[in-house]
Amino acid sequence: MSLVGLRTACINSSSRRIGAKGVSIPRRFSGRTSSLLSTPCVRATPVTGLARSISLWPWSSRSLENKTSAQGDSLQETSLDNASAEIVSFPVDTATSPVASADVASSLPAGVDPAATVDLLPPSVVNETINNVANTIVDAANSIPPPLQYGDLAALGLAKWTPPGLIQWSLELINVSTGLPWFWTIVTGAAVWRIICIPAAIKTTRFASRVALIQPQLNALAEKVKEAQAKKDIMAMQQVNAERSKLFNSIGESAFGGLVGPLVQMPIAIGMFLGVRKICTLPVEQLHYSGIGWLPDLTIADPTGVLPVVLGACMFWQLTITASELDLVSRPTMAHVMNLLRFPGAPLTALYMSTMPCGLVLSLIVASVLTGMQTVILRAPAVRSYFRILPAPVPIGRQGLPSYKMTYRWIVDSYKERIAEAQARQNATRLNNRGPTRRL
């Protein structure tokens, strides 16, 4: 069929449906409507629906009331109660004439053949395209590995009786038993292990709050230990250790009570890091499909670079909150160390983690956020009273930390002191090697 014939057939079809009586429209819309009705392939059904349900005067006080006949063959004139505009009737010509074909041919761009035939795609090509799309979808669905089952990680050489292996076993247990996507499996696993560390964290906080009462005496004993070690006085060192034990007994704590927290939390933290990194770099095939659209693959580094930045910010916030629990007045060195851990420690860690798999960075973010929240909760007076923790020290300045200018001066002064001590030891060694001087 040619282009002219196709367009003429559309006009004839629309003319027969609309009818010879025409559609009544306001004068101001007569030109626009005639141009619309003269365009190719005007369908009768949309025009009828518009004439029945849509008012040409939406700002008027009343809408148009359209009445149709029982057979629906023709349209009656539309009445407008509050209309002041003059209504004209636009008839639609139903006759087919060569003039219409000539008008259509003249409206085509130059160089276009009005008698050109329109060739549709053969059914074989259409069927082949549909089959290719269907095969692509089926192949993509078949490429997704089956869900993880109990024992799959052990078959891969994972989930052993080590801290990383226990972390991997717990992740497998959570994923298989709950059916969660691996994104939420890692989040849940990190949260569970952080909750397991809460009793040890409470013990450490209670110990630190009581040791703060005897910290000045402990600092004095530390100086005596240095002097005894320099003189190699064993009796003096034993006496200092006895005095230290008495101090800890006076607050109801053991001298080794501060080791409980690190002995419990450090293996879990190291196991989480090594265990999650291993299942991401092996990799376990299921981790290629995280179940989250914006982070589809947990085995590769974050292509957007957002997760490492979030991790650095969380670490900076966590260290700032943790510093409020420390007695930094009697231990100024620890205050400067905390400053260095915040900056440049946190940004450098984020830069290093930008090359690590997304699953590992995600677990560290969850652990950092929950650790900071735990510290904030343990600072509440009611919580401290319930767990028999002494009131938190009042921070001096911002979270009890010195400014970075003071930290810089401390670094320079410490470096100069170390140089001076090294030179003094070197001079003393030279004098000892020379031996006694002879007098003539």
NORWOFEN-V571493 format. One record per backbone hydrogen bond with DSSP energy under -0.5 kcal/mol. NH is the residue of the N-H (numbers start at 1). CO is the residue of the C=O. If there is no record, write none. Layout:
NH&CO / NH&CO
//
This chain:
3&116 / 4&114 / 6&2 / 7&3 / 8&4 / 9&5 / 10&6 / 11&7 / 12&8 / 13&9 / 14&10 / 15&11 / 16&12 / 17&13 / 18&14 / 19&15 / 23&90 / 25&88 / 27&86 / 29&26 / 30&27 / 31&27 / 33&29 / 34&30 / 35&31 / 36&32 / 37&33 / 38&34 / 39&36 / 43&41 / 47&43 / 48&44 / 49&45 / 50&46 / 51&47 / 52&48 / 53&49 / 54&50 / 60&57 / 65&79 / 66&64 / 69&74 / 76&67 / 79&65 / 83&80 / 88&25 / 90&23 / 91&89 / 93&91 / 97&95 / 100&97 / 101&97 / 102&98 / 103&99 / 104&100 / 105&101 / 106&102 / 107&103 / 108&104 / 108&105 / 112&109 / 113&111 / 114&112 / 116&113 / 118&1 / 119&117 / 120&118 / 125&122 / 126&122 / 127&123 / 128&124 / 129&125 / 130&126 / 131&127 / 132&128 / 133&129 / 134&130 / 135&131 / 136&132 / 137&133 / 138&134 / 139&135 / 140&136 / 141&137 / 142&138 / 143&139 / 144&140 / 144&141 / 152&149 / 155&151 / 156&152 / 157&154 / 158&153 / 162&160 / 166&162 / 167&163 / 168&164 / 169&165 / 170&166 / 171&167 / 172&168 / 173&169 / 174&170 / 175&171 / 176&172 / 177&173 / 178&174 / 179&175 / 182&289 / 183&290 / 185&181 / 186&182 / 187&183 / 188&184 / 189&185 / 190&186 / 191&187 / 192&188 / 193&189 / 194&190 / 195&191 / 196&192 / 197&193 / 198&195 / 201&197 / 202&198 / 203&199 / 204&200 / 205&201 / 206&202 / 207&203 / 208&204 / 209&205 / 210&206 / 211&207 / 212&208 / 213&210 / 214&211 / 215&212 / 218&214 / 219&215 / 220&216 / 221&217 / 222&218 / 223&219 / 224&220 / 225&221 / 226&222 / 227&223 / 228&224 / 229&225 / 230&226 / 231&227 / 232&228 / 233&228 / 234&232 / 237&233 / 238&234 / 239&235 / 240&236 / 241&237 / 242&238 / 243&239 / 244&240 / 245&241 / 246&242 / 247&243 / 248&244 / 249&245 / 250&246 / 251&247 / 251&248 / 252&249 / 253&248 / 257&254 / 259&256 / 260&257 / 262&258 / 263&259 / 264&260 / 264&261 / 265&261 / 266&262 / 268&264 / 269&265 / 270&266 / 271&267 / 272&268 / 273&269 / 274&270 / 275&271 / 276&272 / 277&273 / 278&274 / 279&275 / 280&276 / 281&277 / 282&278 / 284&279 / 285&283 / 287&284 / 288&285 / 289&286 / 290&288 / 290&296 / 295&292 / 296&293 / 298&287 / 298&296 / 309&305 / 310&306 / 311&307 / 312&308 / 313&309 / 314&310 / 315&311 / 316&312 / 317&313 / 318&314 / 319&315 / 320&316 / 321&317 / 322&318 / 323&319 / 324&320 / 324&321 / 325&322 / 326&323 / 328&326 / 331&327 / 334&331 / 335&331 / 336&332 / 337&333 / 338&334 / 339&335 / 340&336 / 341&337 / 342&338 / 343&339 / 345&340 / 346&341 / 346&342 / 348&344 / 349&345 / 350&346 / 351&347 / 352&348 / 353&349 / 354&350 / 355&352 / 356&353 / 358&300 / 359&298 / 361&357 / 362&358 / 363&359 / 364&360 / 365&361 / 366&362 / 367&363 / 368&364 / 369&365 / 370&366 / 371&367 / 372&368 / 373&369 / 374&370 / 375&371 / 376&372 / 377&373 / 378&374 / 379&375 / 379&376 / 380&377 / 384&380 / 385&381 / 386&382 / 387&383 / 388&385 / 389&384 / 395&393 / 397&395 / 399&397 / 401&398 / 407&403 / 408&404 / 409&405 / 410&406 / 411&407 / 412&408 / 413&409 / 414&410 / 415&411 / 416&412 / 417&413 / 418&414 / 419&415 / 420&416 / 421&417 / 422&418 / 423&419 / 424&420 / 425&421 / 426&422 / 427&423 / 428&424 / 429&425 / 430&426 / 431&427 / 432&428 / 433&429 / 434&430 / 435&431
//
